[in-house]
Amino acid sequence: MRKFAYAKYSEGRAAHWLVLMAADRVDAWGSHARSFLTLHPDNPLTETGVRSEFSRHGLSSRLGKKRADLSHQWIDPIIVAGPWALAAGGLAAAALKALRKRRLT
């Protein structure tokens, strides 16, 4: 996708940057999928900086400040935890289905 963006569009066009952003998202989802399949999955608490919110004055740095990220701050935990919650739900559903199938036989 990146090669396509550079070959097809100049850097001054929005399409160039939109294709590059889409390529980034595809790469990120591929990395998440690989981490689920390995024995060393990502650790969302340490890799997203959540722990530093509690140890490095996270709340005071957010309140009363004119930060650009405050408008989307509420959705950040959903974006970070969403894939993990979906994976856990999928595993739970698969386990329940296997248990029901085993009881019927």
KASULGI-V395736 format. One record per helix or strand of 2 or more residues. SS is the DSSP state (h for helix, s for strand). FROM is the first residue (numbers start at 0). LEN is the number of residues. If there is no record, write none. Layout:
# KASULGI-V395736
ss->SS from->FROM len->LEN
ss->SS from->FROM len->LEN
This chain:
# KASULGI-V395736
ss->h from->1 len->7
ss->h from->13 len->24
ss->h from->43 len->4
ss->h from->49 len->6
ss->h from->57 len->5
ss->h from->67 len->37
